[in-house]
Amino acid sequence: MKKIFTIFAAACLFASCNLDQFPPSDIAADSYIKDDASLNNVVIGMYNGMYDVLNNEWAVTELRTNNVRMRESGSSANDTKLIEELDQATISTSNNFLDDYWKGCYKTIKRANTVLENLDKAKVEANRNQYEGEARFLRSLVYFNLVRLWGPVFIMKSSEDYADARNLQRSPVEDVYKLIIADLETIINGELLPEKVDASLSGRAEMDAARFLLAKVGMTIYQPGESGYSYSRELLAQVVKNRYKGSLVPYDRVFAVDNEMNEEIIFAIRYKAGNLGIGAPFSTLYGPLNNGGAVVVGSPKHYNYPSDNLIAEYEAGDLRKDVTLKESYINAVGEVVDNPVQGRFCNKFIDYTMVTANDAETDFPIMRVADAMLLLAEAISEVSGPDDEALALINAVRGRAGLAPRTLDELNSRYAFRQALRHERRIELALENQHWYDLLRWGIATSTVNNFLATEPLYSSYPHPVNPIEDWQCTLPIPTSVRNINPTVAQNPGY
C-alpha cells in the first residue's frame, strides 16, 4: 500500500474548505489564496475535481461501445434504466450519469480557471510555472473529453464567464479545439511543467502528459498528410523515447495497488484508501452484485459489465484477459459462480484489499506508455505505410501479452496493419474509457455499435426491440439541468 504522498496529505487538510463550493466568488478566492502554499492547495483541489469526472466516465464512454453492455434486461431498478439508455443510445436529457459527468467536468474547469486567475499570488517562479501548466493541462484534458462527447460546449475561461452563465451559448467545436491546442502549446513552448516531478508529488502532470495529450488531439482532428498530424507523430515519438526503455511493465503489474505510478503510467488520477474521502469507487462500481464479500465488500453495483463481443476478441493465451475481466469467482461458501449474468465482471480496477465500500486504493490511468506506442505505430503506418518501426511497437505490446509477433508479410498494407492495430488498441486499453474515443476518431462508431447490437446475445432476447443507432446518437444531449438555467441553449439534433 502506498504512503500518503504530499498531494493527498494536503488534499485531506484542504477538504475542510468544502471544495465543492470553493471558491464561491472572487472575494472568497482573494481571501483564501495569499501565497504559494495556499495556491498549491487550490491546485490539489483541481486534481480532486477529476474524481467526479471519473466516477461517471465509464457510463458515457465504455458503456456505449461493444466492450461493455447491460448486465441483464428486465430489471426495474432506476440505475438499470439509466444504463439501458446509454447502452442502447436512447439517452434522455435527464439521465443522471450524463448530468453528473457534465457537472464534474465543469467543476474541474472552474477550479483550473481559479488557479490561472491567481497565479500572481505565487512568488516562486518555478511554482508559478508549474501551477499554470497543471491548470492548463487539466482544463485541456476535460475540454477534450467534452468536445468529443457533446460537440459544441461552453467555453469558460474566467470567473466572469460563470457569472454570466445564464446568457452563455455553446461555442463551435473549432473554437473549443483552439482553446485546447493553445493551452497545450503554451505548456510545451513555455516548458511550464517539469519533465519529472519529485516523488512526493507523484501523480501531478509532467511534460510528457502534455505532449501525449496534444498528440492525441492532433490525431483526432487532423488527417494523415496534414502538418498537425505529422506534429502529433513527432510528439508521440518523443514521449515513447522518453518513456519506453526496451521493455514494458508486466500487464498484471500495471494496475496493481502495490505498484502504482510505475514506469507504464504517464498520467493517472490518484486515490488513497483509509476513509480519507479520497478512496477509489471502482471496486464498488464494478464488483459483482450479491457476491457476499467474496470479491469485494459492501454492495457492489456490477457496472461496466464486459460483453460477449469483447471476450470473443481475445486471442488464446492473451495474458491481458484475466487482468481485464473475470468470467467467474468463488463465493463465500466455496461455490464457483460462473453464469453469464452473475459471474462476469470488470477486474482491471478491483482492489481485493478494500475494507470499506467506495474506498479502494486503485489509481486510474489516463495515459499509458503502451497507448502512446500504439498511437505512434498508427501514425507511422497511416502516413507512410507499415514498416519495421511501426511493427516493432505493436509487437512490444503483444509480447508483453504473451502473444506471437506479427510480421510485415501478414500486415503488408495500410488496411491490414490498421485492422491489427485497432484490435491491439481495443484489447490493450479495454475498460479504460478509451475505446469510444477511438471509434469516433476512426469514424466507425455507428457501424461498430450496430453490429454489436445485432450480434450480442443479450439483445436478441430483449423484452423490446433494440434498434440500430444513427450517427446523431453518437453525440450526447445537453443535460436538462443546463437548459433549465438557460432555456435558449441549443440542444443537439435528435434530442
N, C-alpha and C positions, 0 to 999 in steps of 0.2 A: 504494500500500500504506500502511496506517495506521501511525503510530508506536506504540510500546508505551506505552499510556496507564498512568497510575498504578495503576489497578486490576490490570492484567496484570503490571506490574513487581513489584508486591507479591505477586501470586499466585505468581510464579516463586520468589521468596525463601521464601515460606511453604510451598511444596511440599515442602521438605526436612523438614517436620514430620510428613509422612505423613498427609495429610488423611483418608484412608480410615479411619484409626484414631483421629483426633483428634476430641474428647477421649475417651480410653478410659474415663475415670471423672471424677467431680467433683474428685478430687485433681489429676488432670492439668490440668483446666481452671483450677483455682485457681493451680496453679504456673506456668501459661503466661500467663494473662490478668492483667495487672497495671495497665494504663493504656489510654488511648485508642488508642494505636498498635497494641498487641497485640490489643485487641478488634476494631479495624478489620481486622486480618489474618484473624480468625475470620469476620468478615462477608464478606470476599472468598472465603474457603473455602466459605461458604454458597452464594454465587453459583456457584462452580465445581462444587458438587454437582449443579447443573442439567445438567451435561454428560451424566451417566449417565441422566438422565431423557430428554433429547432424543435421545440415541443410539438409543433404542428406541421413542420415542413414535410414529413413523410406523407401527410394526407393530401397535400397539393402537388406533390411530385411523384413519389414512388407508387402510391396507390393508383395513380392514373395510367400506369404503364402495364405492360404484360408481365412484369416481375411479381406483382402483388395483386391480390383480389380480396373480395369479401370472404370472411371465414365461412359463412353459411348464409343461406337465404331463409326468409320466413320469420325472422326474429322481429318482434315488435318493439325492441329496445330503441330508445331515441338515438343513441350513437350509431346503431346499426343503420338506421335510415339515413343519417348524415353520411356515413361511409358509403352506402349504396349510391348516393347522389354522385360522389366523387369517382367511385369505381366505374360507374356507367355513364358518366358525363351528362347527367340530368341535374345539374347543380342549381340549387336555389340561392337567391341572393342573401338569404338569412342563414346560410349554413355556418354553424359555429366554428368549425375548423378554419374555414375561409376567413371569417371575421377576426378570429384570434391571431391568425398568421399576419394579416394585414396590419392589425394594431401593433403586433410585436415588431414588425419591420419599421413602422413609423416612429415607434418609441425609441428604437436604436438610432434612427436617423436624427431624431431630436437631440439625443444625448451627444451624438457626434457634432452636431451644429453648436451645441453649448460649449464643447471643447474648443472648436475653431473660433468662436466669438470671444474666448477668454485666454487666448494664447499669450497675450501681453502680460498676464499675471505670472507667467513662468520667467524667472530671472536667469536661469541657466540655459544657454543657447542649445546645448545638446538635448536637454529635456524638452524645450520648446519645439525643436525639430521632430523629436520622436512623437510627442503628443499630436502634433499636426499630422504626421504621417499615419499614425494609428487611426485618427478620426477620419481622414480622407479614405483610408483603406476600407474601414468598416462601412462607411457611407456608400462607397462604390460597390462593395460586395452586396449589400442589401438592395441597392437600386438595380443591380444586375439581375438579381432574382425577381424583383418586382416587374421589371420591364419585360422579362421573358414570360412571366406568368400572366400579366394583365395587359401588356401593350402600353398605351399612354397612361401615365400615372402623374401624381402631383410632385413637382419639384419643390422641395423645401430646403432652402439654404440658410435660413436665418430665423430668429425668433419673430421677426416681423411677418414672415410667411405664415407662421402658426397663428398669429394674432388676426390674420385676415383669412383664416381657413374657410369661413362661410362663403367667401366670394371667389375662392380659387377655382380654376379649371385645370383639367388634366393637360399635361404637356405632351407634345408629339414624341414618338419613340426616338426620333433622331436627336431631339434636344436632351432626352434622358441619357442617351449614349454619349453625347458630347460632354455632359457633366461627368459621367463615369470615367471617360478617357482622360479628361482634363485633370481629375483628381489623381488618377494613377500616374499620369505623366509628370505631374508636379512632384509626386513622391520619388519617382525614379530619377528625373533630371536634377532634383534638388538633394538627392541622397538623404531623404528625411528619415528613413528607417535604418536601423543597424543591420549589417549583414548577419550578425549573430547576437542574440540577446543573452544577457547573463542568466545563469541557471536559476537565479532567484526570480526572474521574470519570465520563466518558461511558459509559453502559451501566447505571448504577445507577438504581434506581427513583425516579421522580418522582411528584408528587401526581396527575397525570393518569392514571398507570398504576393507582393505587389506585381512582380514580373509575371508570375504564373497567372494571376487574375487578368492582367492586361492582355496576355497571350490568348486566354480563353475568350475574352471579349472579342478580340480580333478574329478568331476562328469562328465566331458566331455571326459577325456582321459582314465580314469580307469573304470574297471568293478567291480560290487559288489563282495566282497570277496578279492579284492586286497587291499594292505595296503594303497595305495593312496586314494582309495575310503573311507576307514574307517577313514582316517585322515580328509577327507572332512566332514564326518559326525560329527566328533569332533569339527571342526571349526564352522560348522553351529550351533551346539548345544550351543557353546559359544556365538555366535552372537545373537541367539534367547534369551538366558538367559540374555544377556546384554540389549537387546532392547525391548523385549516383557514383559510387566508388568501386564498381565492378561486381557487387553482389547486393542482394536485397534482403531485408529483414524477413525471416520466415513468416509466412502468411498468418499463422496462428498467433504469432507474437506481435503483429502489427496492432491488434486490438486488445491485447492483454492488459488487465488493470495493473499488473506489476511491471509493465514495460511501456508506460505512457511517454509521449513525446520522444519516441525512438527515432532513428535516422530516416524512417519512411515518412514521417509526418512533416509536412511543410507548414501547415496551419491547421489548428484544431481548436474547438471550443472546449475548455477545460471544466471539469466538475470535481467536486470533493465530497465524499461521504462523511457522515458523522453528525447528522442533524444540525448542520450549519446553515441550512437554507440554500445550499449550492450543490446538492446532490443531483445526479442524473436520473431522469424519469424513465429511461428507455427499457429497463428491465420490467418495470410495471406496465408500461405501454405495450410491450411486445411479448411478454411471457405468456405461456398457455393458460387459458381460462380454467378455473377449478382444478389446478394442479396440486392443491393441498400442501403447498410448500415444498414439493419435490423438486421444482425447478427454481422458483423464486417465491419469496414470502409475500404476504398480503393478498390482494385481489387483482391479479394482472388482467389486462383488457384484451389481450390476443390480437392487437392491431398489427398492421404491416405483415399480413399473412402471405407466405410465399405461394406462388401459383404453380400448378402442374406444368405450365408452359416453361417457367424458369427451371424447374427441376429437370425437365427433359433436355434442356440446353446444355447441361453439364456433360463433359466427356468422361468416360470411365477413368477412374483414378485421379480425377482433379481434386487436389487437396483443399481447394477453396470451398468446396461444397459443404463439408462438415463444419467448417468455421462459420460459414454464412447462415446456414439453416439446419434445422433438425427435423426429421420426419417421425421421430418417436422419442419417448422418455420413459423412465421407470418411476412409477408413482410411489406414494408413501408406504404402500403395503407390498412393494416389490413386483407389481404387475407392469407389463410393457403396454404403454398406451401408444398405439401406432395407427389408429384410424385416421383417415384424411382430415377430419374436422377437428379432432381434439389433439392429435399427436404432433402436428406440424407447427413450427414457429420460427420466427426470425431469431437467430442465435448470435449474430455478429456483435450485438451490443448488450448482451445479457451479462450481468455481474452476479456470478453464483455465490459471491461472498456477501451480498447485500443483506442487511438485517432489518432495515426499515423501508417500507414502500416508498417509491419515488426518491430514494436517497442512495443511489448507486455511485460507484467510483468511476464509471466508464466515461472517458473523454469521447468527443465526436469529431472525427477527422473531416475537415472541409477540403483540404488539398493534400494529396499524397504523391510521392515520387513516381509510383507506377502510373498514376494518372497522367503526370507530365510526360513520362516516357511514351505512353501510348498516343498522346496528343502529338508529340513530336514525330512519331512514326507515321501518323496520319498525314501531318503537314508535308513531310518529305514525299510520301507516295502521291499525294494529290497534286503536288507541284511538278515533280519530275518522274514519277512512276516508282514502283518498288525497286529498292536497291539493298545492298548489304547492310547499310546503316539502319534503315528502317526495319529490316528483318531482324537484326540483332536486338533491337529494342523490344519487339514483340516476343522474341524467343527468351529474353531475360525474364520477362513476366511469366511466360509459360513454364520456364524451367523451375521457377520458384513454386509453381503449382504442381510440379511433378509430372509435367506433360512433355511429350516428344517435341522437338523443334520443328518448325515449318521450314520449307525450302522455297527458293525462288522458282524452282521448276513447278511447284504447286501453285504459288502465288505470282504468276508471271504476267499479270495485267493489273491495271488500277482497280478494276472491278473485283477480281479475286482477292486482292490484298484488302480492299475496302470491306468486303464481307468478313474476312478473317479478323480484321481489326475491330469491327463492330461487335463481333462475338466476344473478343477478349475484353473490350471495354464493358460490355454488359455483365460478364461473369466476374471480372476483377472488382468492379465497383458496385456490385449488386447490393441493394438495400441501403446504399449510402446517399440516396437522394440525387443521384447524378443522371440516371438513365432517361428520365423525362426530358431533361435539357438536351441530351444527346439526340433523342428522337426529333425534337424540334429543330435542332441545328442541322440535322441530316435531311429534314423535310419529309420524314416518314412517320410522323406521329399518328396521323389519322389512319393510314393503311395498317400500321402495326397494331393499333388498338382494335380496329375492326376485325383483323384476322384473329386476334386474341379472343374477342367476344364471340366469334363464330366457332371457335375450336375448343375453348376451355370447358371441360365437362360440366362445371357448376352451372353455366348459363343455359345449357340445353334442358335442364330440369327446373329452371327458374319458374316461379309461380305466375310471372307475366312476361311478355315478350321483351327481350333485351335487344334494342335496336342498334344498328350501326351508327356511328357518330359522323358528324360533318366537320369541316375544317374550323368553323366558328367555335365549336365546342372545345377546341384546344386552348382557347383563351378564357380565363376566369371572369366571372361577373364582378362588377364593383359591388361591395357589400352594401346591404340595406342601411346599415348604421352610418355609412358615409353619405349616402343620398338623403338620409333624414336630416343631416346637418346642412347640406346644400342640395336641394332638390333639382337645381339646374345642371348638376354634374351629368355629363353624358354617360349612359350605360353602354356596355359593349354590345355589338349586334347579336341578336338572337335571344337576349335575356329580357 
